[in-house]
């Protein structure tokens, strides 16, 4: 693992101008590309002591072996060069923009003499104007079929078009008036181009002009007693209305905007975009990207804006881009995109109204897409098998760890210390096997001692269960331990030995867990720890941790197991603390003993609900009279006024003052 100080440039050698820098690994491959207004200040941030860096940044600088840079004249040139290098080198530590090729586009080949409308997938090509992307190909094909009645432009393939030219007879679409048949000279290239331009304007959201024009022509034909033309125009108008009905009006001001939202977790980012043109949703797309650096939401928005719009055609850039957080230098982005579009482009965060509501809808879609992605990834049998095999290979285990148990400690400044045990079998959570522990006889917040106690208690139960079951099998004449209780027919709670024990923590927690197993005489159950900072896997008696690749399915499984143990421990801790807070809060209420306190807690379930209840609602609890209910309500309100009641952050376990 290279030491960042070994390739750190001298401070005086780094210019203070704007520029773009590249980190390379020992084999010369570019692994990260970034831009800076001041190269010297930005690069200095990467060469701080490793413990002070973000885990992903620390992994990147310890993977790299050199850094180089190129200066430019201004921020816009830095943006453009950064985009070019990201596209060229595809660096592994940049956020991966996975362009999902499964989304269908509506394409118009404006670069051809006789442009063609078609539905296609894949990367965009020059000389083609795109609309969408759309959720379903059949939906846009149906819309195009309707609009060809109003805008009878070419939609046939090049082969069909050339064949019709050769034989001098149009295809079927030409006979049913869904094409003006430029292949046989029924219309000139210029006249056909006008139809194509009208179609593109309509798809771009400029619909009012066409509907009003057709209405005017329809009424004029009716007054002139040309009822056949009026009927045809009436049908054209109805076709346009049907096409418009397929696109919901979401912004009443007829805005052109791209609405972007993110759903984040420590490993991945779900991205969703709604394309709104003329106030209507014209398309939607989404994907999940690996989170490879330490960027916050604003930084992620910057990455995606750069990769979404740099190099795009002017028509694809809207007047307004709505984002969840402004990128650090959004003015530079606005200037760059305005130059490309040849018109003003605004990037902003919606604060209220329809645009805020729409972005919340997009954000919900992003959350659902990320959750679905994780569910598919976790439930895929092939991926689970690969993850278990990668863990076995990386940790040099004798066999695949089909049962993994993970332990985590949770407390708040040394109070209400609890622990959790979660179980994954075949890579899936086995929630019926989860267990909670209350740490006994410990003061303070010594996670190492707490971990030793939990492992000792759990595996002492394993030995007890196995010894009891062996005695039972000897009496019945069977062989081997009994994993099922013969009286109840249920599995014995602690009789199954795991193939791998994972503890949430680093070398000290791993050493404590290994010591507990050794003291019990257990030497055939492997133990590892997964540290949160650098996602390192610590093995007992090893000086250096095992580093799994960030793209490893094995690491992903270990992280899921660790995060589930943390969630389960925090939930248990929150419940115990809430209960203890209620009991201590009501200690001084006259006439309220332990039994009625427990009844009160069972009825409301949490301190928050008790605080929200009225005296009349409290009096409905069995055993609580009006006078006692009033005293309870007074005690709760008085404590709240004194600032003694707090909420608990269920993710971190910290107190949040209300």
ChimeraX attribute file (.defattr): number of C-alpha atoms within 10 A of each C-alpha:
attribute: neighborCount
match mode: 1-to-1
recipient: residues
	/A:1	10
	/A:2	14
	/A:3	14
	/A:4	22
	/A:5	13
	/A:6	9
	/A:7	14
	/A:8	15
	/A:9	17
	/A:10	9
	/A:11	11
	/A:12	8
	/A:13	8
	/A:14	17
	/A:15	15
	/A:16	15
	/A:17	18
	/A:18	20
	/A:19	25
	/A:20	26
	/A:21	22
	/A:22	22
	/A:23	22
	/A:24	21
	/A:25	18
	/A:26	12
	/A:27	8
	/A:28	11
	/A:29	16
	/A:30	22
	/A:31	20
	/A:32	25
	/A:33	24
	/A:34	22
	/A:35	24
	/A:36	21
	/A:37	19
	/A:38	17
	/A:39	21
	/A:40	20
	/A:41	15
	/A:42	15
	/A:43	20
	/A:44	14
	/A:45	11
	/A:46	17
	/A:47	18
	/A:48	13
	/A:49	11
	/A:50	16
	/A:51	10
	/A:52	10
	/A:53	18
	/A:54	16
	/A:55	17
	/A:56	19
	/A:57	20
	/A:58	22
	/A:59	20
	/A:60	23
	/A:61	26
	/A:62	16
	/A:63	19
	/A:64	24
	/A:65	22
	/A:66	19
	/A:67	19
	/A:68	12
	/A:69	17
	/A:70	15
	/A:71	21
	/A:72	16
	/A:73	11
	/A:74	14
	/A:75	23
	/A:76	18
	/A:77	18
	/A:78	22
	/A:79	21
	/A:80	16
	/A:81	21
	/A:82	23
	/A:83	22
	/A:84	15
	/A:85	18
	/A:86	22
	/A:87	11
	/A:88	10
	/A:89	14
	/A:90	18
	/A:91	20
	/A:92	19
	/A:93	22
	/A:94	20
	/A:95	23
	/A:96	20
	/A:97	16
	/A:98	11
	/A:99	16
	/A:100	14
	/A:101	12
	/A:102	15
	/A:103	19
	/A:104	22
	/A:105	25
	/A:106	22
	/A:107	22
	/A:108	23
	/A:109	18
	/A:110	19
	/A:111	12
	/A:112	11
	/A:113	11
	/A:114	20
	/A:115	21
	/A:116	19
	/A:117	23
	/A:118	18
	/A:119	19
	/A:120	17
	/A:121	15
	/A:122	12
	/A:123	9
	/A:124	14
	/A:125	10
	/A:126	10
	/A:127	12
	/A:128	17
	/A:129	19
	/A:130	24
	/A:131	20
	/A:132	22
	/A:133	25
	/A:134	22
	/A:135	16
	/A:136	13
	/A:137	17
	/A:138	12
	/A:139	11
	/A:140	23
	/A:141	14
	/A:142	12
	/A:143	16
	/A:144	20
	/A:145	16
	/A:146	19
	/A:147	23
	/A:148	22
	/A:149	19
	/A:150	24
	/A:151	24
	/A:152	20
	/A:153	28
	/A:154	25
	/A:155	21
	/A:156	15
	/A:157	11
	/A:158	10
	/A:159	8
	/A:160	14
	/A:161	19
	/A:162	14
	/A:163	14
	/A:164	17
	/A:165	15
	/A:166	11
	/A:167	10
	/A:168	12
	/A:169	15
	/A:170	21
	/A:171	17
	/A:172	11
	/A:173	17
	/A:174	19
	/A:175	12
	/A:176	10
	/A:177	15
	/A:178	20
	/A:179	24
	/A:180	24
	/A:181	25
	/A:182	20
	/A:183	25
	/A:184	19
	/A:185	13
	/A:186	13
	/A:187	13
	/A:188	14
	/A:189	14
	/A:190	11
	/A:191	12
	/A:192	22
	/A:193	18
	/A:194	13
	/A:195	18
	/A:196	23
	/A:197	16
	/A:198	16
	/A:199	23
	/A:200	20
	/A:201	14
	/A:202	20
	/A:203	21
	/A:204	20
	/A:205	19
	/A:206	16
	/A:207	17
	/A:208	10
	/A:209	10
	/A:210	17
	/A:211	17
	/A:212	12
	/A:213	11
	/A:214	18
	/A:215	16
	/A:216	13
	/A:217	16
	/A:218	23
	/A:219	16
	/A:220	14
	/A:221	17
	/A:222	15
	/A:223	11
	/A:224	11
	/A:225	11
	/A:226	13
	/A:227	14
	/A:228	11
	/A:229	16
	/A:230	21
	/A:231	14
	/A:232	14
	/A:233	20
	/A:234	17
	/A:235	15
	/A:236	22
	/A:237	22
	/A:238	15
	/A:239	19
	/A:240	22
	/A:241	15
	/A:242	14
	/A:243	18
	/A:244	17
	/A:245	11
	/A:246	15
	/A:247	14
	/A:248	12
	/A:249	17
	/A:250	18
	/A:251	20
	/A:252	11
	/A:253	10
	/A:254	15
	/A:255	18
	/A:256	21
	/A:257	25
	/A:258	23
	/A:259	27
	/A:260	26
	/A:261	26
	/A:262	26
	/A:263	21
	/A:264	19
	/A:265	10
	/A:266	10
	/A:267	14
	/A:268	17
	/A:269	24
	/A:270	24
	/A:271	25
	/A:272	25
	/A:273	23
	/A:274	25
	/A:275	23
	/A:276	27
	/A:277	23
	/A:278	22
	/A:279	19
	/A:280	24
	/A:281	23
	/A:282	21
	/A:283	23
	/A:284	18
	/A:285	20
	/A:286	23
	/A:287	17
	/A:288	23
	/A:289	18
	/A:290	19
	/A:291	21
	/A:292	23
	/A:293	21
	/A:294	18
	/A:295	17
	/A:296	12
	/A:297	19
	/A:298	16
	/A:299	17
	/A:300	21
	/A:301	22
	/A:302	21
	/A:303	19
	/A:304	16
	/A:305	19
	/A:306	19
	/A:307	19
	/A:308	14
	/A:309	17
	/A:310	19
	/A:311	13
	/A:312	15
	/A:313	16
	/A:314	15
	/A:315	13
	/A:316	16
	/A:317	21
	/A:318	21
	/A:319	18
	/A:320	18
	/A:321	20
	/A:322	22
	/A:323	23
	/A:324	20
	/A:325	21
	/A:326	18
	/A:327	21
	/A:328	12
	/A:329	13
	/A:330	18
	/A:331	15
	/A:332	16
	/A:333	23
	/A:334	19
	/A:335	17
	/A:336	21
	/A:337	27
	/A:338	18
	/A:339	13
	/A:340	19
	/A:341	18
	/A:342	11
	/A:343	14
	/A:344	14
	/A:345	21
	/A:346	18
	/A:347	21
	/A:348	16
	/A:349	16
	/A:350	19
	/A:351	11
	/A:352	8
	/A:353	9
	/A:354	14
	/A:355	19
	/A:356	16
	/A:357	15
	/A:358	18
	/A:359	25
	/A:360	17
	/A:361	15
	/A:362	23
	/A:363	22
	/A:364	16
	/A:365	21
	/A:366	26
	/A:367	19
	/A:368	14
	/A:369	20
	/A:370	25
	/A:371	14
	/A:372	12
	/A:373	15
	/A:374	14
	/A:375	11
	/A:376	12
	/A:377	16
	/A:378	20
	/A:379	13
	/A:380	12
	/A:381	14
	/A:382	10
	/A:383	17
	/A:384	19
	/A:385	17
	/A:386	15
	/A:387	23
	/A:388	24
	/A:389	19
	/A:390	18
	/A:391	23
	/A:392	18
	/A:393	14
	/A:394	15
	/A:395	17
	/A:396	11
	/A:397	15
	/A:398	11
	/A:399	13
	/A:400	18
	/A:401	21
	/A:402	16
	/A:403	20
	/A:404	23
	/A:405	24
	/A:406	27
	/A:407	28
	/A:408	28
	/A:409	28
	/A:410	28
	/A:411	23
	/A:412	18
	/A:413	13
	/A:414	13
	/A:415	14
	/A:416	22
	/A:417	26
	/A:418	23
	/A:419	27
	/A:420	26
	/A:421	25
	/A:422	27
	/A:423	24
	/A:424	23
	/A:425	15
	/A:426	17
	/A:427	26
	/A:428	18
	/A:429	18
	/A:430	14
	/A:431	10
	/A:432	9
	/A:433	15
	/A:434	17
	/A:435	17
	/A:436	17
	/A:437	17
	/A:438	17
	/A:439	19
	/A:440	12
	/A:441	7
	/A:442	14
	/A:443	12
	/A:444	12
	/A:445	17
	/A:446	13
	/A:447	20
	/A:448	17
	/A:449	15
	/A:450	25
	/A:451	26
	/A:452	19
	/A:453	20
	/A:454	25
	/A:455	22
	/A:456	21
	/A:457	13
	/A:458	15
	/A:459	19
	/A:460	17
	/A:461	15
	/A:462	18
	/A:463	18
	/A:464	13
	/A:465	20
	/A:466	21
	/A:467	15
	/A:468	14
	/A:469	21
	/A:470	18
	/A:471	16
	/A:472	18
	/A:473	16
	/A:474	12
	/A:475	10
	/A:476	9
	/A:477	8
	/A:478	12
	/A:479	12
	/A:480	12
	/A:481	18
	/A:482	21
	/A:483	18
	/A:484	14
	/A:485	15
	/A:486	13
	/A:487	6
	/A:488	8
	/A:489	9
	/A:490	10
	/A:491	14
	/A:492	17
	/A:493	16
	/A:494	19
	/A:495	22
	/A:496	17
	/A:497	16
	/A:498	19
	/A:499	20
	/A:500	22
	/A:501	23
	/A:502	27
	/A:503	29
	/A:504	22
	/A:505	25
	/A:506	21
	/A:507	23
	/A:508	16
	/A:509	26
	/A:510	27
	/A:511	20
	/A:512	22
	/A:513	28
	/A:514	24
	/A:515	17
	/A:516	21
	/A:517	21
	/A:518	13
	/A:519	10
	/A:520	13
	/A:521	10
	/A:522	15
	/A:523	10
	/A:524	13
	/A:525	13
	/A:526	20
	/A:527	21
	/A:528	27
	/A:529	28
	/A:530	27
	/A:531	19
	/A:532	15
	/A:533	14
	/A:534	16
	/A:535	23
	/A:536	20
	/A:537	25
	/A:538	27
	/A:539	22
	/A:540	21
	/A:541	10
	/A:542	9
	/A:543	9
	/A:544	12
	/A:545	18
	/A:546	16
	/A:547	14
	/A:548	18
	/A:549	11
	/A:550	18
	/A:551	12
	/A:552	13
	/A:553	22
	/A:554	25
	/A:555	23
	/A:556	18
	/A:557	21
	/A:558	23
	/A:559	19
	/A:560	17
	/A:561	26
	/A:562	25
	/A:563	17
	/A:564	21
	/A:565	26
	/A:566	25
	/A:567	20
	/A:568	23
	/A:569	28
	/A:570	25
	/A:571	18
	/A:572	22
	/A:573	27
	/A:574	23
	/A:575	16
	/A:576	16
	/A:577	21
	/A:578	21
	/A:579	19
	/A:580	15
	/A:581	16
	/A:582	23
	/A:583	18
	/A:584	11
	/A:585	17
	/A:586	19
	/A:587	14
	/A:588	13
	/A:589	16
	/A:590	11
	/A:591	12
	/A:592	18
	/A:593	13
	/A:594	12
	/A:595	9
	/A:596	15
	/A:597	18
	/A:598	14
	/A:599	15
	/A:600	21
	/A:601	18
	/A:602	12
	/A:603	15
	/A:604	16
	/A:605	16
	/A:606	18
	/A:607	23
	/A:608	14
	/A:609	11
	/A:610	20
	/A:611	20
	/A:612	13
	/A:613	14
	/A:614	13
	/A:615	20
	/A:616	13
	/A:617	12
	/A:618	22
	/A:619	18
	/A:620	13
	/A:621	16
	/A:622	11
	/A:623	12
	/A:624	19
	/A:625	15
	/A:626	14
	/A:627	12
	/A:628	18
	/A:629	21
	/A:630	18
	/A:631	19
	/A:632	25
	/A:633	20
	/A:634	15
	/A:635	18
	/A:636	20
	/A:637	15
	/A:638	13
	/A:639	12
	/A:640	14
	/A:641	11
	/A:642	8
	/A:643	11
	/A:644	13
	/A:645	22
	/A:646	16
	/A:647	16
	/A:648	18
	/A:649	13
	/A:650	18
	/A:651	11
	/A:652	13
	/A:653	19
	/A:654	15
	/A:655	14
	/A:656	10
	/A:657	10
	/A:658	10
